[in-house]
Amino acid sequence: MKIISDSVASLHYNDATSIPITTVTFPEIALRTRDAHKLRGYFGNVFREHSPLLHNHFEADAGTELRYRYAYPLVQYKVINRVPTLVGLGEGAQLLVELFLKIRTLDIDGREYPILSKHINHQQATVEVGNALTKYRFETLWMPLNQTNHVEYLNADGPTQQALLQRILQNNILAFLKGVGAYQPDLPRLMILLNVQSQTTTQFKNQTMLAFTGDFVVNATLPDGIGLGKSVARGFGSIVAL
């Protein structure tokens, strides 16, 4: 399934934006891809009072409900090629640097893993929209559909499904750009060629959701390891440049 679009996206950039990004990996621990949400639960609980960026909600006062942080997640938990991985962007990048030395164990489903080896990579990543095209692959399943457009997708014919996924991917990239402070109103065109290789189902919060594998080409420079789509904090939609 291939889609070419040159529809206008409301973006404007001063050449390029540089953002801090920190990646922490635990190479001696092997997990399943679907364990990413358990990573999030563990670290979000251990460092609960440190920052809402770690679990995307604000602590509730007595008698009040949790307030959720609905912006693009700046700390993301993934399992890439069986390796537990944490990715921090912007404020989240500095947060992972501060917590790096404090991470000494990992508890998944009641099994405690002593952390004998951990790696950290902290750098400035370039984010840019322009004329140069870059190809990216989804390293983990891309989950673009919500409850509303999931029904729309199922009821649509092939070309309409393709157009819908195209618009959603554009919006996913816009959400990332806004979340890391690389968005400003106006110009230029965001051009994407999307190649969906397969469609599958996955369990998300006890619901069966459609998810996709594939790659895309876009006239943008995006950092390796970021997530696009739904539930990127739990490891979905992680991309890598080819």
Secondary structure by P-SEA (a helix, b strand, c coil): cbbbbccccccccccbbbbbbbbbbbccccccccaaaaaaaaaaaaccccccccccccccccccccccccccccbbbbbcccbbbbbbccaaaaaaaaacccccccccccccccccbbbbbbbbbbbbbccbbbbbbcccccccccaaaaaaaaaccaaaaaaaaaaaaaaaaaaaaaaacccccccccbbbbbbbccccccccccbbbbbbbbcccccccccccccccccccccccccccc
